[in-house]
Amino acid sequence: MARWEDGVGFYFPTGSTQLALVEVESPQPSEFVIKGKEKNGYFNFVVDNIDEAYQLLTDNGVTTTKIKDFGGMKSFDFFDLDGNPFSVVNEEQDSPFYSGQVKKRQIINTKRMD
């Protein structure tokens, strides 16, 4: 963890995720809208067991949405005390959404561009 005049940074104990909280002068959007109807959070926390993460948050009184299954990927949102949304995501390894599969496609596309 690190602190500075206008914020604080956190490092999660596993993986390479970092989170910085910075004081701003006015509220900033924490989500975007797709096709004028479905809201999506900018922040996804990838977990190995989405049911366990969901249970942990709900058991501790955190407001959540229901788990959605997108076929190969499951997700739900939770909200901080100010109502800002965050997403929790679980991706199956053979899913096109899985980070390893995305990296493979990026490598293939990069080689095609060379």
ABEGO torsion letter per residue (X at the ends): XBBBAABBBBBBABEABBBBBBBBABBBBABBBBGGABBBBABBBBBABAAAAAAAAAAAGBBBBBBBBAGGBBBBBBBBAAGBBBBBBBBBAABAABAAAAAAAAAAAAAAAX
